[in-house]
Amino acid sequence: MGIALYLKNNLKNIPPGLGRIINYIPYEKRPGLGKIYSKRKSEIEYLSKASVEEKQKFVFERMESLISFAYENVQFYKEFYKDAGFHPSHLISFYDLDKVPIITKSVLNKYNIEQRGAPVKDRYVVNTGGSSGTPFAFYIEPSSMGHEWAHMHTIWEKLGYSPKDFKIVFGGRSDIKNKVEYDVVRNHFAIDIYEDYDKLSERLFNILGKYRIKYLHGYPSSIYDFALYCENRNEKLKNLIRTNLRGVFLGSEFPHELYRDTIERVFGAKTISWYGHTERAVLAFERHEKFTYEPFLSYGFSEAIKNEAGDYELVSTSYYNHASPLIRYNTQDIIESPICKDGILESFKILKGREGEFVVDSKGKKINLTALIFGRHHEIFNFIDYMQIRQIAQGVIEVIFVGNDLPTAPEQLFDATNLDFKISFKKVKEPIRTQSGKLSLLVK
């Protein structure tokens, strides 16, 4: 049994008071985690000071080893590389890595999960892309827990985080008992974001009265939703949260500036965001400035590859998942302003992601929703809390909004300049969530 499953099954009923004591145990000394965690922490520190040559050597050694393993042990790679005329022996130096064929999810899905995996002990299946893209199942190694936490803790430490600190998490779980559930492994209180906040607030007052909650963590859209509730309907709860809050961790979604500014203003705390995938081939974070993401070279090797349209696509490799290797995997995410130095991607900004949050106008042009919603001066934002868009047909969209009564017709407050759409408006009581609880800009 993997350590993750053991902890989930055996520690789930430990109360927060005891859980906080347990979480004083350094991750470096935790059974099943400590060795990998310590190693990754050391690599993160080493690479933060390494020369270009040292970084290239670090990457090449891991890439060469993984590619050779995949060729010898994974049916997909043996066949795919042979068809492409590539062999691991072609790799002599770091600059030969661009000879390795790039793969995509659609190419991988031509093979079943066993044909593109290796028989690693205690591997387990995860899935991604079900509601927002092409479904994709793959294996993960149990050692990934120490690997992931070493990097996530490094990100959160930017805001002073320690594993002994309590967090409140706004995630998408729908099986939370009694509105709030404590997780000793992660030392956080997961809240039911589907629950009415008025009903939830009593439980939160109780928790905030007993424990010092230093961080909020979760979907930016959900924390934004909660921030608006606190500001407009529960100032007492807002002030209680602000008492000990030191930061807000924004994950799983792009942190739109409107959401982020509101969260920071309401709760009086800094935010930090990171960029990663379920596939665990890339992890990048805001090391120096907001909205500029710097990939961990210790996590995987990320590249900015220009496509036929002239856009940069993010291509990444996870060094350590031998159960389902992802080597030069095209994430299909479009990035902009990539900064590269001697073959090493140092930073990038996000232009648009695989979730395809765009609508198509009457001429067939794709219009990015971040630009449409947040890049224009819509007066309607003075009266509403949320805006989402539904594509009815090509060139036809519906603007869905949550908010107060408007002083005039919504179309008078919406900037439709140069947009080639037939636009209708719909007021709703609550924003429309995905099955996982996120508040996407695009309603499907």
C-alpha positions as CSV (number, residue, x, y, z in Angstrom):
1,M,0.0,0.0,0.0
2,G,1.3,3.5,-0.9
3,I,2.0,6.0,1.8
4,A,-0.7,8.4,0.4
5,L,-3.4,5.7,0.6
6,Y,-2.2,4.6,4.1
7,L,-2.4,8.1,5.4
8,K,-5.8,8.7,3.9
9,N,-7.2,5.6,5.4
10,N,-5.6,5.7,8.9
11,L,-5.3,9.4,9.9
12,K,-8.6,10.9,8.6
13,N,-10.3,11.1,12.1
14,I,-7.5,12.8,14.0
15,P,-8.8,16.1,15.5
16,P,-7.1,19.5,14.6
17,G,-5.5,19.9,18.1
18,L,-3.6,16.7,17.8
19,G,-3.1,17.2,14.1
20,R,-1.2,20.4,14.7
21,I,1.2,18.6,17.0
22,I,1.7,15.9,14.4
23,N,2.5,18.6,11.8
24,Y,5.4,19.8,13.9
25,I,7.2,16.8,12.7
26,P,9.5,18.0,9.8
27,Y,8.7,16.6,6.4
28,E,12.3,15.5,6.1
29,K,11.7,13.0,9.0
30,R,8.3,11.7,7.9
31,P,8.2,7.9,7.0
32,G,7.7,7.2,3.3
33,L,8.2,10.9,2.4
34,G,11.3,12.3,4.1
35,K,14.0,10.9,1.7
36,I,12.4,12.2,-1.5
37,Y,11.2,15.4,0.1
38,S,14.8,16.2,1.4
39,K,16.4,15.3,-1.9
40,R,14.0,17.6,-3.9
41,K,14.5,20.4,-1.4
42,S,18.2,20.1,-1.8
43,E,17.9,20.2,-5.6
44,I,15.7,23.3,-5.5
45,E,18.3,25.1,-3.4
46,Y,21.1,23.9,-5.6
47,L,19.5,24.9,-8.9
48,S,18.6,28.4,-7.5
49,K,22.3,29.1,-7.5
50,A,23.6,26.8,-10.3
51,S,25.4,28.1,-13.4
52,V,23.9,27.5,-16.9
53,E,26.3,24.6,-17.5
54,E,25.3,23.0,-14.2
55,K,21.6,23.4,-15.0
56,Q,22.1,21.9,-18.4
57,K,24.0,18.9,-16.9
58,F,21.2,18.4,-14.4
59,V,18.5,18.4,-17.1
60,F,20.4,16.2,-19.5
61,E,21.3,13.5,-17.0
62,R,17.6,13.1,-16.0
63,M,16.2,13.4,-19.5
64,E,18.7,10.8,-20.9
65,S,18.0,8.4,-18.1
66,L,14.2,8.7,-18.5
67,I,14.2,8.5,-22.3
68,S,16.4,5.3,-22.2
69,F,14.1,3.8,-19.6
70,A,11.0,4.6,-21.6
71,Y,12.5,3.2,-24.8
72,E,13.4,-0.1,-23.1
73,N,10.2,-0.5,-21.0
74,V,7.3,1.3,-22.5
75,Q,5.7,-0.1,-25.7
76,F,4.4,3.3,-26.9
77,Y,7.8,5.0,-26.8
78,K,9.6,2.1,-28.5
79,E,7.2,2.2,-31.4
80,F,6.8,5.9,-31.5
81,Y,10.5,6.6,-31.5
82,K,11.2,4.0,-34.1
83,D,8.6,5.4,-36.4
84,A,10.1,8.9,-35.9
85,G,13.6,7.6,-36.6
86,F,14.9,8.5,-33.1
87,H,17.0,6.4,-30.8
88,P,18.2,7.3,-27.3
89,S,21.8,6.8,-28.5
90,H,21.3,10.0,-30.5
91,L,21.6,12.0,-27.3
92,I,25.2,13.2,-26.8
93,S,24.7,16.6,-25.1
94,F,22.0,18.9,-23.7
95,Y,21.5,20.5,-27.2
96,D,20.5,17.1,-28.6
97,L,17.2,17.1,-26.6
98,D,15.4,18.9,-29.3
99,K,15.8,15.7,-31.4
100,V,13.4,13.9,-29.1
101,P,9.9,13.7,-30.8
102,I,7.2,15.8,-29.1
103,I,4.1,13.9,-28.0
104,T,0.5,15.0,-27.5
105,K,-2.5,13.7,-25.5
106,S,-4.2,12.6,-28.8
107,V,-1.1,10.6,-29.8
108,L,-0.9,8.9,-26.4
109,N,-4.5,8.0,-26.4
110,K,-4.0,5.8,-29.5
111,Y,-2.5,3.4,-27.0
112,N,-4.1,2.0,-23.9
113,I,-2.8,2.9,-20.5
114,E,-0.8,-0.3,-20.2
115,Q,0.9,0.1,-23.5
116,R,2.1,3.6,-22.5
117,G,3.0,2.7,-18.9
118,A,5.6,0.6,-17.0
119,P,5.0,-1.9,-14.2
120,V,6.2,0.3,-11.3
121,K,5.3,-1.0,-7.8
122,D,2.2,0.6,-6.1
123,R,1.4,2.8,-9.1
124,Y,-2.1,4.2,-9.2
125,V,-4.4,5.7,-11.8
126,V,-5.3,9.4,-12.2
127,N,-7.5,11.1,-14.8
128,T,-7.6,14.5,-16.4
129,G,-9.4,16.4,-19.1
130,G,-12.8,14.8,-18.7
131,S,-15.0,17.9,-18.8
132,S,-12.7,20.5,-20.4
133,G,-10.7,18.5,-23.0
134,T,-9.7,15.1,-24.1
135,P,-10.0,12.5,-21.3
136,F,-6.6,11.1,-20.4
137,A,-5.7,8.4,-17.8
138,F,-2.2,7.6,-16.6
139,Y,-0.3,6.1,-13.8
140,I,1.5,8.0,-10.9
141,E,4.2,6.7,-8.7
142,P,3.6,6.7,-4.9
143,S,6.9,8.7,-4.4
144,S,5.2,11.6,-6.0
145,M,3.8,12.8,-2.7
146,G,7.2,13.8,-1.3
147,H,8.2,15.3,-4.7
148,E,5.0,17.4,-4.9
149,W,5.1,18.7,-1.4
150,A,8.8,19.8,-1.5
151,H,7.9,22.1,-4.4
152,M,4.5,23.3,-3.1
153,H,6.0,24.1,0.3
154,T,8.8,26.1,-1.5
155,I,6.1,28.2,-3.2
156,W,4.0,28.8,-0.1
157,E,7.1,29.6,1.9
158,K,7.3,32.8,-0.1
159,L,4.4,34.0,2.1
160,G,6.0,32.6,5.3
161,Y,4.2,29.2,5.3
162,S,5.1,26.3,7.6
163,P,3.4,22.9,7.5
164,K,2.3,23.4,11.1
165,D,0.2,26.4,10.0
166,F,-3.5,25.9,9.6
167,K,-5.2,26.7,6.2
168,I,-8.8,26.9,5.1
169,V,-9.2,25.3,1.6
170,F,-11.8,26.2,-1.0
171,G,-11.7,23.2,-3.3
172,G,-14.2,21.2,-5.3
173,R,-14.9,18.2,-3.0
174,S,-18.5,17.4,-2.8
175,D,-18.2,14.7,0.0
176,I,-17.3,17.1,2.9
177,K,-19.1,16.2,6.1
178,N,-20.7,18.8,8.3
179,K,-19.8,21.7,6.0
180,V,-16.1,21.7,7.1
181,E,-13.7,18.7,7.4
182,Y,-10.2,18.6,8.9
183,D,-7.4,16.9,6.9
184,V,-4.5,16.1,9.2
185,V,-2.2,15.0,6.3
186,R,-2.4,18.5,4.8
187,N,-3.2,20.3,8.1
188,H,-6.1,22.2,6.6
189,F,-9.9,22.7,7.0
190,A,-11.6,21.8,3.7
191,I,-14.9,23.7,3.3
192,D,-17.9,22.7,1.3
193,I,-18.0,25.5,-1.4
194,Y,-21.4,24.3,-2.5
195,E,-22.9,25.1,0.9
196,D,-24.7,28.4,1.6
197,Y,-22.2,30.8,3.3
198,D,-24.7,31.9,5.9
199,K,-25.0,28.2,7.1
200,L,-21.2,27.7,6.8
201,S,-20.3,30.8,8.8
202,E,-21.3,29.3,12.1
203,R,-18.8,26.5,11.6
204,L,-16.1,28.9,10.5
205,F,-16.6,31.2,13.5
206,N,-16.1,28.1,15.7
207,I,-12.9,27.1,13.9
208,L,-11.5,30.6,13.8
209,G,-12.2,31.0,17.5
210,K,-10.2,27.9,18.4
211,Y,-7.4,27.9,15.8
212,R,-5.2,30.5,14.2
213,I,-5.9,30.3,10.5
214,K,-3.0,31.9,8.7
215,Y,-3.7,31.0,5.1
216,L,-6.6,30.6,2.6
217,H,-6.0,28.2,-0.3
218,G,-8.0,27.2,-3.3
219,Y,-9.7,28.2,-6.5
220,P,-9.3,32.0,-7.1
221,S,-13.0,32.2,-8.2
222,S,-14.2,30.5,-5.1
223,I,-12.1,32.6,-2.7
224,Y,-13.3,35.7,-4.6
225,D,-16.9,34.5,-4.1
226,F,-16.2,34.1,-0.4
227,A,-14.5,37.5,-0.2
228,L,-17.5,39.2,-1.6
229,Y,-19.8,37.4,0.9
230,C,-17.6,38.6,3.8
231,E,-17.4,42.1,2.5
232,N,-21.1,42.6,1.7
233,R,-22.8,40.3,4.2
234,N,-20.6,39.2,7.1
235,E,-18.1,41.9,8.2
236,K,-17.6,40.1,11.5
237,L,-16.4,37.0,9.8
238,K,-14.1,39.1,7.5
239,N,-12.5,40.8,10.4
240,L,-12.0,37.6,12.3
241,I,-10.2,36.0,9.2
242,R,-8.0,39.1,8.8
243,T,-6.8,38.8,12.4
244,N,-4.3,36.1,11.8
245,L,-4.2,35.8,8.0
246,R,-0.7,36.0,6.4
247,G,-1.4,34.9,2.8
248,V,-3.7,33.4,0.2
249,F,-2.6,30.6,-2.1
250,L,-4.3,30.6,-5.5
251,G,-4.3,27.3,-7.4
252,S,-6.0,25.3,-10.2
253,E,-7.2,28.3,-12.1
254,F,-5.8,31.5,-13.6
255,P,-6.1,34.2,-11.0
256,H,-7.8,36.9,-12.9
257,E,-6.8,40.4,-11.7
258,L,-10.3,41.4,-10.6
259,Y,-10.6,38.3,-8.4
260,R,-7.1,38.7,-7.0
261,D,-7.3,42.4,-6.2
262,T,-10.6,41.9,-4.4
263,I,-9.2,39.0,-2.3
264,E,-6.2,41.0,-1.3
265,R,-8.3,44.1,-0.5
266,V,-11.0,42.3,1.5
267,F,-8.6,40.1,3.5
268,G,-5.6,42.4,3.7
269,A,-3.2,39.7,2.7
270,K,-0.8,39.0,-0.2
271,T,-1.5,36.3,-2.7
272,I,0.7,33.9,-4.7
273,S,-0.2,31.8,-7.7
274,W,1.4,28.8,-9.5
275,Y,0.9,26.9,-12.7
276,G,0.7,23.2,-13.0
277,H,-1.2,20.2,-14.4
278,T,-2.7,17.0,-13.2
279,E,-0.1,15.3,-15.5
280,R,2.6,16.7,-13.2
281,A,5.0,17.5,-16.1
282,V,5.4,21.1,-15.2
283,L,5.2,23.3,-12.1
284,A,5.9,27.1,-12.2
285,F,5.3,29.9,-9.8
286,E,5.5,33.6,-9.2
287,R,9.0,33.7,-7.9
288,H,9.5,37.5,-8.4
289,E,6.4,39.1,-9.8
290,K,2.7,38.5,-10.3
291,F,1.6,36.7,-13.5
292,T,5.1,35.8,-14.4
293,Y,5.7,32.1,-13.9
294,E,9.1,30.6,-13.4
295,P,9.3,26.8,-13.8
296,F,11.0,24.5,-11.3
297,L,13.9,22.9,-13.1
298,S,14.0,20.4,-10.3
299,Y,10.4,19.3,-11.1
300,G,10.7,18.8,-14.8
301,F,12.1,20.2,-18.0
302,S,9.8,22.8,-19.7
303,E,10.2,24.3,-23.1
304,A,8.6,27.0,-25.2
305,I,8.0,25.6,-28.7
306,K,6.7,27.8,-31.5
307,N,3.8,26.3,-33.5
308,E,2.8,26.8,-37.1
309,A,0.5,29.7,-36.1
310,G,3.5,31.5,-34.5
311,D,2.3,30.9,-30.9
312,Y,4.5,29.4,-28.2
313,E,3.2,26.1,-26.8
314,L,4.4,24.8,-23.4
315,V,6.1,21.4,-23.8
316,S,7.2,19.7,-20.6
317,T,8.8,16.5,-19.3
318,S,8.4,15.0,-15.8
319,Y,11.7,13.4,-14.8
320,Y,10.4,11.1,-12.1
321,N,7.2,9.4,-13.2
322,H,8.4,6.1,-14.7
323,A,5.0,4.6,-14.3
324,S,3.6,6.7,-17.2
325,P,6.5,8.7,-18.6
326,L,5.6,12.0,-20.2
327,I,8.5,13.1,-22.4
328,R,8.4,16.3,-24.3
329,Y,4.6,16.4,-23.7
330,N,2.8,19.2,-25.4
331,T,0.5,20.6,-22.8
332,Q,-1.4,22.4,-25.5
333,D,-1.3,25.6,-23.4
334,I,-0.3,28.8,-25.2
335,I,2.2,30.9,-23.3
336,E,3.6,34.3,-24.1
337,S,6.7,36.3,-23.4
338,P,8.9,33.3,-22.8
339,I,12.4,34.1,-21.5
340,C,15.0,31.5,-22.4
341,K,18.7,31.4,-21.6
342,D,21.0,28.8,-23.3
343,G,18.1,26.4,-23.8
344,I,16.6,26.8,-20.3
345,L,13.1,28.3,-20.0
346,E,13.4,30.8,-17.2
347,S,9.9,32.4,-17.2
348,F,6.7,32.8,-19.2
349,K,3.2,34.4,-19.0
350,I,0.0,32.6,-19.7
351,L,-2.0,33.6,-22.7
352,K,-4.7,31.0,-22.8
353,G,-5.0,27.4,-21.6
354,R,-6.2,24.0,-22.8
355,E,-9.6,24.6,-21.3
356,G,-10.4,26.7,-24.4
357,E,-12.0,29.6,-22.6
358,F,-13.0,31.4,-25.8
359,V,-16.1,32.1,-27.9
360,V,-16.4,32.1,-31.7
361,D,-17.8,35.2,-33.4
362,S,-20.0,35.2,-36.6
363,K,-16.9,35.1,-38.8
364,G,-15.4,32.1,-37.0
365,K,-12.8,34.1,-35.1
366,K,-12.0,32.9,-31.6
367,I,-12.3,35.6,-28.9
368,N,-10.5,35.0,-25.7
369,L,-12.8,35.4,-22.7
370,T,-10.2,36.9,-20.4
371,A,-9.8,39.7,-22.9
372,L,-13.5,40.0,-23.6
373,I,-14.5,40.1,-19.9
374,F,-11.6,41.7,-18.2
375,G,-9.9,43.6,-21.0
376,R,-12.7,46.0,-21.7
377,H,-14.3,48.7,-19.7
378,H,-17.7,47.2,-18.9
379,E,-19.7,49.6,-16.7
380,I,-21.9,46.6,-15.6
381,F,-19.0,45.6,-13.3
382,N,-20.1,48.6,-11.0
383,F,-23.3,46.7,-10.2
384,I,-22.5,43.0,-10.5
385,D,-20.3,40.4,-8.8
386,Y,-19.7,37.9,-11.6
387,M,-19.9,37.6,-15.3
388,Q,-19.8,34.4,-17.3
389,I,-20.4,33.7,-21.0
390,R,-22.3,30.9,-22.7
391,Q,-21.9,30.3,-26.4
392,I,-25.3,29.6,-27.9
393,A,-24.2,29.2,-31.5
394,Q,-21.5,30.7,-33.7
395,G,-21.7,34.4,-33.3
396,V,-24.4,34.2,-30.6
397,I,-23.5,34.5,-26.9
398,E,-25.3,34.9,-23.6
399,V,-23.8,37.1,-20.8
400,I,-24.7,35.5,-17.5
401,F,-24.3,37.8,-14.5
402,V,-24.9,37.8,-10.7
403,G,-25.5,41.1,-8.9
404,N,-27.8,43.8,-7.9
405,D,-30.5,45.6,-9.9
406,L,-29.1,47.5,-12.8
407,P,-29.9,51.2,-13.3
408,T,-30.6,50.5,-17.0
409,A,-30.7,47.7,-19.5
410,P,-27.6,45.4,-19.3
411,E,-26.7,46.0,-22.9
412,Q,-26.2,49.7,-22.2
413,L,-23.5,48.8,-19.6
414,F,-21.7,46.2,-21.6
415,D,-18.9,47.3,-24.0
416,A,-19.6,45.4,-27.2
417,T,-17.5,47.7,-29.4
418,N,-16.1,45.9,-32.5
419,L,-17.6,42.6,-31.3
420,D,-19.3,40.5,-34.0
421,F,-21.8,38.8,-31.8
422,K,-25.5,38.7,-31.2
423,I,-25.6,39.2,-27.4
424,S,-28.3,38.4,-24.9
425,F,-28.2,38.8,-21.1
426,K,-29.3,36.6,-18.2
427,K,-29.4,37.5,-14.5
428,V,-29.0,34.5,-12.1
429,K,-28.8,34.2,-8.3
430,E,-25.6,32.2,-8.2
431,P,-22.7,31.7,-10.7
432,I,-22.7,28.5,-12.6
433,R,-20.1,26.0,-11.3
434,T,-18.4,23.1,-13.1
435,Q,-18.7,19.6,-11.7
436,S,-15.5,20.2,-9.7
437,G,-16.8,23.4,-8.2
438,K,-14.9,25.9,-10.2
439,L,-16.3,29.1,-11.6
440,S,-15.1,29.2,-15.2
441,L,-15.6,32.2,-17.4
442,L,-17.0,29.9,-20.1
443,V,-20.3,28.1,-19.3
444,K,-20.6,25.0,-21.3
